[in-house]
């Protein structure tokens, strides 16, 4: 929901005409909109780094831990079975979808309990998971582009995931991190975007949200009254039936280039 009287905040009808289709050679490039922003909110998973390799390593590392410390659990819940259990736990606990750490702990607890394992292993197993979850492999452009962006405007991480920027070593680039767990609601709920804007001290339309997910990031931000940027690294077609992003780039470097040329908004007096 847009701030009352905030002319900078986009509506879906204003968003579509400014779409940019990236900077990859051969892609159509219609020229980006130019609009002032005062801050950026940034998604993490699949925006700064791919999550799929992390997910694979988590499964393998947790399986190795259980094979060593709770063989009966590993036997009952090998990787595929543990994945099915996780999906079941998520489905049965929809009220916790904003808290992925709690859901992961519930999954491990279920596996230990159902296999007759020692529930005293829960904390150690979760620590194994969480260490691997925070071992990331960045997209090639991410670190340099993030440093450029953060030198230009304040950047806040807004994420549904449970990555820890302190542990990863990126917190110095961010004004703060706002997770769905801490906020109590996940993207695309407007409230998490609005809370980030409030903490940044910016009107909704003065903030550009950047992320890879069509609904969670782009549509959620647009409906909440923020500007939106779709990071589309895989050359996907935009197929949302209601709206489109203000900006679309295939790398964060292209966003940093746009930001260098864009006006930076001055605070409202």
N, C-alpha and C positions, 0 to 999 in steps of 0.2 A: 504494500500500500504506500502510495506516494505521499511525501510530506505535503501538507496543505500549503498551497501558495509557492511551491518550489518549481520554478519553470524549467530547471535543468533536468528534472527527473523524466525518463523516457516512458512512453506507453508502448504497448505492442505495435500500434499503428505507426509510431515514429521510428521503431527499431528497424523494421525490415528494409527500408530504402538505403540504409547506410551499410549494408552488409559488405564485408571484404572477404575475398576468397583466397587469402593467403599470399605468400610471396614465392612459392615454388615456381621455378621456371616452367612455362607452358600452361600453368593454371590461369584461368581468367582473373583479372585483377581490375576491379572497377574504381579503385581509389578509395581510401578510407575516409570515413567521417572525421571531422576535426571538432572536438568539443573539449572544454576544460574539465579536468578532474583534480581533486585534492588528495585522493588516496586510492589504494588498490586493496581489495580483498582477494586472496589467492587460495585456490584449492591445492591440495598436495598430491595425493595418489593419482597417478596417470596424468598429472600435469607437470610436476617436477621430476617424477620418476615413475617407471611402470610398476604396477603392483603385481602382475602375474608372476614374475620370477620370485618375488618375496613370498607369495602364497605357496609356491612349490617348495621353497626352502623351509618354510614353516612346517609344512606337512612332513617333510623328510626328517627334520631335526627333532620334532616332537615324537615321531615314530621311533627314532633311535633312542631318545630318552626313555620312552616307555619300554622298549625292548630290554634295556639295561636294568631299569628300576622296578618295572611292573610287567613282567613277561605275559602274564595272563591277560592284562589289558591290551597289550600290543597284539596278542593272538586273536582276541575277540574283535578288536578295532584296528585292523591294518588301515593303511592310508585311505582306501576307498570307503571302507566302512565308517571311519572317523569323519570323512567328508559328509556322508549321508546323515550321521548323527548330528553333525553341526547344522545341517540344513533343517533337520527335524526340530532341534532346540530353537533355532531362529524362528521357525514357523509357529512354534508353541508359545513363544515369548515375544510377540510383536510389540508389547509395551516397552520392551528394552531395545528396540532397534536403533535408538540413539546412543546406546552404550555397548559398543562392540567388545570392550574388555569384559564386561559382565557376562555377555553371551559366550565369549570364549571360555571364561572360567566355569560357567554352567555346563558347557560341552565337556570339558575335561572332567568335571565332577561326576557327570552322568556316566562317562566311560569308566572311571575308576569304580564307581558304585556298582554298575551293572556287571562288571567283570570280577567283582570281589577284591578289587585292589585297595590299597591303603590311601584313604582320603587325605592323610597327612602329606602326600606327595603333591597335592594340588598347587600349593604356592611355588614349589620348585619347578613344576611342569609349566606353570604360567610364566615364570621368569625365563625359561628356555624359549617359549613362544615369543615373549616380548622383546628379548634380545635380538632374535632373528627378524622380528617385524620392523625393527629400527635399523636394520642393516640394508641400506638402499643403494641402488645403482642408478645414478642420475641419467636422464637424457643428455646427449652430448652438449646441447646448448644451454642447459638449465642454470648452471652455477654462474657463468659469466653474465647471462641475461638477468638473472635475479639480482646480482650485484648492481648492475646498471639501473634496473628498475627501482631498487631500494634507495639508490643515491638520488633519485629524482623525486619520489613521493613516498610517504609512509606506506608500508605494506603490512597487512594483517593476514595471518593464515586463518581460513574458515574451512573447517573440515568435518566430515562425518566419520572419519577414521580415527585411529588411536595412535598415530605416529607422534613421537616426542621430539620436537625440534632441538631441545637441549641435548638429548642423547645423540641425535643425528649430527649435531654440530652446525646447525643453520640459524639458531635463534638470533644471532647478531644482525641478521638481515631483516628481522621482523619487529614491528612495534609490539605485537602480542600474538598469541595463538588462541583462537576460540574454537573449541571442539564441541560437537553435538552432546557429548557426555556431560561436559561442564555446563553447557547452556540448558540442557534438558529437552531439547528438540533438535531434529536434524534438518538439513537442507532437503527438500526445497521450501520448508516452512519460512515464511517471511520473517518471523521473529528472530531467527539467528542472524539474518542479514541486518536487520534493524539494530540488534544489539551490537554488532560490529561497528556499524556506522556511529552509534552513540558513543562507543568507546574511542573511536577515532575523532569524535567531535565534528563530524561532517553531516550535512544533509544527505539524504539517500541518493539524490541525483548527482551528487558530487563524487560518488564512489564508483569505481569500475570493478566489477567482480570478474575474475578470470578463472576458467576451469574447462575441463574436457567433457563434462557430462551434460547432455542436452537438457534433461529435465532438472536434475539436482542443481546444476550450476547456472546455465543460461536462462532457462525458463523461470527457475526460482528467483534469480536475481532480478530479472525483468519485471516479474509480477510484484516484487517487493519495492520497485521504484528505483533500483540501481541501474547504472549502465552495465552492459554485459559484453564479455569477450569470450568467444569459443576457441579453445586451443584444439585444433583438428589435425592431429599428426598423421592420420591414416587416410586422408583425402576422402572422408565420408561425405555423402550427400546430406544436406540439411533437409529434414523431412518433418519437422514439427508442424502440426496443423494450424497453430495459432499465432506464432511469432517467430522472429529470427534475431540473431545477436546484432548488437551494434557493430561489433568487430569480429572478424574471423581470421585467424592466423594459423600456420602450420608449425610454428616454433615460437618459443618465448623471445628469441632474438628479434623476430619480426615485430613483436609487441614492443620490445625495448626501442626499436627504431622508430615505431609510430610515436611512442611516448616522448622521445627526444624532439620530435617535430611538433607535438601537440602543445597547446597552451595549458599551463597549470593554473587552476582556479585560485583566486585569492579568497581568504576567509570572508564570510558575510559579516558585515558590521552592524 
